[in-house]
């Protein structure tokens, strides 16, 4: 049994963290299913032009919705003592839409009825936003601030591992069709939420008595800077995964793009435990900057590389830098605000990432995308994010 607040040890609640990881795995698999079938379905419905724009529109929507949802989850937390009700509502809504889409895939929609599909897809994205950020914000109730990187390393491990099996999962989805895939996605979300609820009874979610030295309302500038850091981090990650697997493949044509992408994610997963320990020891500020800096530095070196055998080293390097960023990013955001604003902090971070995804999608759509431009934008994102980290540190010292 979990001890009461007064006698509770300042240790990580590992069972609950793994419950959260189970929900994250379901979220990942659902997003992969959506990303795989969204363009195929829209093409089949003769929405070819909309296929590209819908992702951009949804990214821009998420930029504004994520912080709002995060702030609302903070209010739920303060009123009910946990965010589980909001997470449950989001999971039920997302699962229900997946079931409806599964049924609609069996129909031959014509005329105006075709618009029901992209509308439902957009509502599904919003439903996922309702519980993704609040779920991640639960970390503040599962581990002390000083131990957040180690707890978050479990989530990074699951994130990287699920992402690494993407090519195999895509083949599986293609073989069973959209209807069954969406139905399985709904089941996965419900199972993930059930595991989290069963391993995380409400009485176990007493807030850790840390971050008490921080104001319950962080300065607006600090919150804005968290959003900008999320934007910068999102730009680097999107630029890396959108362009540099092709750069490495051009240098060693024997490697397939899917293998390069999967290997980067797998390395990030395998290194997450060690990186979590490292981050807990030296601090999220340093590891965050190390991850962002090493990622963009490796991009520049990869462009200059003409030695085929070094491609494997770059894959390893990108994987470790990816891991450094993801292990430190969430603990960084949560460590800069009071527990009463944990949802808002994660919402601002995810909102920044969503904005970055939309920006990169626009660049790709209009062919403004080269490996050199990706590197230069990554450099710009790094310096802006680094400047924000320094400013936040000064704000908190003042």
SVG drawing of the C-alpha trace seen along z (x, -y; Angstrom):
<svg xmlns="http://www.w3.org/2000/svg" viewBox="-23 -39 59 48">
<polyline fill="none" stroke="black" stroke-width="0.4" points="0.0,0.0 1.2,-3.5 2.0,-5.5 0.2,-8.7 1.6,-12.1 3.2,-12.6 5.2,-9.4 5.6,-9.0 9.2,-8.4 10.7,-10.6 11.1,-7.7 9.8,-7.0 6.5,-5.1 7.8,-2.7 4.5,-0.7 2.6,-3.9 5.4,-5.1 5.1,-1.9 1.4,-2.3 1.9,-5.7 4.3,-4.1 1.6,-1.6 -0.7,-4.5 2.1,-6.2 2.7,-3.0 -1.0,-3.0 -0.8,-6.7 2.2,-6.0 0.6,-3.0 -2.6,-5.0 -0.6,-8.0 1.3,-5.6 -2.0,-4.1 -3.5,-7.5 -0.3,-8.8 -0.1,-5.7 -3.7,-5.7 -4.7,-9.4 -3.1,-10.2 -4.3,-6.9 -7.9,-7.5 -8.0,-11.1 -6.5,-10.2 -9.1,-7.5 -11.8,-10.0 -10.3,-12.4 -9.0,-14.8 -5.5,-14.7 -4.7,-18.4 -6.3,-18.3 -4.1,-15.4 -1.1,-17.7 -3.0,-20.7 -4.9,-18.7 -1.7,-17.8 -0.6,-21.5 -4.0,-22.7 -4.0,-20.1 -0.5,-21.1 -1.5,-24.8 -4.6,-23.9 -2.6,-21.8 -0.2,-24.8 -3.1,-26.8 -5.1,-23.9 -2.3,-22.2 -1.6,-25.0 -5.4,-25.5 -5.9,-21.8 -2.9,-21.8 -4.2,-24.7 -7.6,-23.1 -6.1,-19.9 -4.4,-21.9 -7.8,-23.0 -9.1,-19.5 -6.0,-18.5 -6.6,-21.2 -10.3,-20.3 -10.2,-16.5 -6.6,-15.8 -5.6,-14.1 -6.0,-14.4 -7.4,-10.9 -10.9,-12.0 -9.7,-14.2 -7.5,-11.4 -10.4,-9.0 -12.6,-11.4 -10.0,-11.9 -9.3,-8.2 -13.0,-7.4 -13.6,-10.1 -10.5,-9.1 -11.4,-5.4 -15.0,-6.1 -13.9,-8.2 -11.6,-5.4 -14.5,-2.9 -16.7,-5.3 -13.9,-5.7 -13.5,-1.9 -17.2,-1.5 -17.1,-4.3 -14.2,-2.7 -16.6,0.1 -19.0,-2.5 -18.7,-4.1 -19.2,-7.7 -20.1,-10.0 -20.7,-13.8 -20.8,-15.9 -20.7,-12.8 -17.0,-12.4 -16.3,-15.5 -17.3,-13.5 -13.9,-11.7 -11.5,-14.7 -13.7,-16.3 -13.6,-13.2 -9.9,-13.0 -9.4,-16.5 -11.7,-15.8 -9.7,-12.7 -6.5,-14.7 -8.1,-17.1 -9.3,-14.2 -5.7,-12.9 -4.5,-16.3 -7.1,-16.3 -5.3,-13.5 -1.7,-13.3 -0.3,-16.4 -2.2,-15.8 -1.0,-12.2 2.6,-13.3 2.0,-15.9 1.2,-13.0 5.0,-12.5 5.1,-15.3 3.0,-13.0 5.0,-9.9 8.5,-11.1 10.3,-14.0 11.6,-16.7 15.2,-15.6 14.2,-12.1 12.0,-13.1 14.7,-12.4 14.9,-8.7 11.2,-8.3 10.9,-10.0 13.7,-7.7 11.1,-4.9 8.8,-6.9 11.6,-7.7 12.5,-4.0 9.0,-3.1 8.7,-6.0 11.9,-5.0 11.2,-1.3 7.7,-1.7 9.0,-4.2 11.7,-1.8 9.2,0.9 7.4,-1.5 8.4,0.1 7.2,3.5 4.1,2.1 3.3,0.3 3.5,3.6 1.2,5.2 -1.3,2.4 -1.2,2.5 -2.0,6.2 -5.1,5.9 -6.6,2.8 -7.8,-0.5 -11.0,0.7 -9.3,3.3 -6.4,1.0 -8.6,-1.7 -10.6,0.8 -7.3,2.2 -6.2,-1.4 -9.3,-2.0 -8.8,1.2 -5.1,0.3 -6.1,-3.1 -8.7,-1.6 -6.3,1.1 -3.5,-1.5 -5.8,-3.7 -7.1,-0.7 -3.5,0.3 -2.7,-3.2 -5.9,-3.4 -5.4,0.0 -1.8,-0.8 -2.5,-4.3 -5.3,-4.5 -6.3,-8.1 -4.9,-7.8 -1.4,-7.2 -1.4,-10.6 -0.6,-12.8 1.6,-15.7 5.3,-15.4 6.2,-18.3 8.8,-19.7 9.0,-22.9 7.5,-24.7 10.0,-27.5 8.4,-28.4 5.5,-30.7 2.1,-29.0 1.9,-31.3 5.0,-31.4 5.9,-34.7 4.3,-35.0 7.7,-35.4 8.9,-32.1 5.9,-30.3 6.4,-31.9 10.0,-30.8 9.0,-27.2 6.8,-27.4 9.7,-28.8 12.0,-26.0 9.4,-23.5 9.3,-25.1 13.1,-25.0 13.3,-21.4 10.5,-20.4 12.2,-22.1 15.4,-20.2 13.7,-16.9 11.5,-17.4 14.4,-18.6 16.5,-15.7 14.0,-13.0 12.7,-14.6 16.0,-15.3 19.0,-13.6 18.1,-9.9 18.2,-10.7 21.5,-12.4 23.0,-9.4 21.4,-7.0 23.0,-9.0 26.4,-8.4 25.8,-4.7 23.2,-3.6 23.1,0.0 21.1,-1.2 17.3,-1.7 15.7,-4.9 13.4,-2.9 16.5,-1.2 18.2,-4.5 15.2,-6.1 14.4,-3.0 18.0,-2.7 18.1,-6.3 15.0,-5.7 16.3,-2.3 19.6,-3.9 17.6,-6.6 15.6,-3.9 18.6,-1.8 20.5,-4.8 17.6,-6.3 18.3,-4.6 21.9,-5.8 20.9,-9.2 18.3,-9.4 20.9,-8.8 23.2,-11.4 20.5,-14.0 19.6,-13.5 23.2,-14.0 24.2,-17.0 20.8,-18.7 18.2,-19.2 19.6,-22.5 23.0,-21.1 21.6,-17.9 18.9,-19.8 21.6,-22.1 23.9,-19.1 21.1,-17.3 20.1,-20.3 23.8,-21.3 25.0,-17.8 22.0,-17.2 22.6,-20.3 26.4,-19.8 26.1,-16.3 23.8,-17.6 26.5,-19.9 29.2,-17.2 27.0,-14.8 26.7,-17.2 30.5,-17.4 31.0,-13.6 32.5,-11.7 33.5,-8.5 30.9,-5.7 31.9,-3.8 31.1,-6.9 27.4,-6.7 26.9,-4.1 28.7,-6.5 26.3,-9.3 23.3,-7.0 24.6,-6.3 25.3,-9.9 21.9,-11.1 20.3,-8.4 22.1,-9.5 21.4,-13.2 17.8,-12.4 17.8,-10.5 19.5,-13.4 16.8,-15.8 13.8,-13.7 15.1,-12.5 15.7,-16.1 12.9,-18.1 9.8,-17.1 11.7,-17.2 13.1,-20.6 9.6,-22.0 8.1,-20.5 11.0,-21.6 10.5,-25.3 7.0,-25.6 5.0,-24.8 3.0,-21.5 -0.1,-23.7 1.1,-24.5 2.5,-21.2 -0.2,-20.7 0.3,-24.2 4.0,-23.6 3.6,-20.3 0.9,-21.9 3.2,-24.8 6.0,-22.4 3.8,-20.2 2.2,-23.3 5.6,-24.5 6.4,-21.1 3.2,-21.1 4.0,-24.5 7.4,-23.2 5.8,-20.2 3.5,-22.5 6.3,-24.8 8.4,-21.9 5.3,-20.5 4.8,-23.8 8.5,-23.9 8.2,-20.4 4.9,-21.1 6.4,-24.1 9.8,-22.5 11.7,-25.1 13.6,-22.2 17.2,-21.3 19.7,-19.6 21.6,-22.9 18.5,-24.8 17.6,-22.1 21.0,-22.5 20.8,-26.3 17.3,-26.3 18.5,-23.8 21.3,-26.0 19.0,-29.0 16.6,-26.8 19.5,-25.8 20.7,-29.3 17.2,-30.6 16.4,-27.7 19.8,-28.1 19.1,-31.8 15.7,-30.9 17.3,-28.4 19.7,-31.1 16.9,-33.7 14.8,-31.2 17.7,-30.5 18.2,-34.2 14.5,-34.7 14.5,-32.0 17.6,-33.3 16.2,-36.9"/>
</svg>
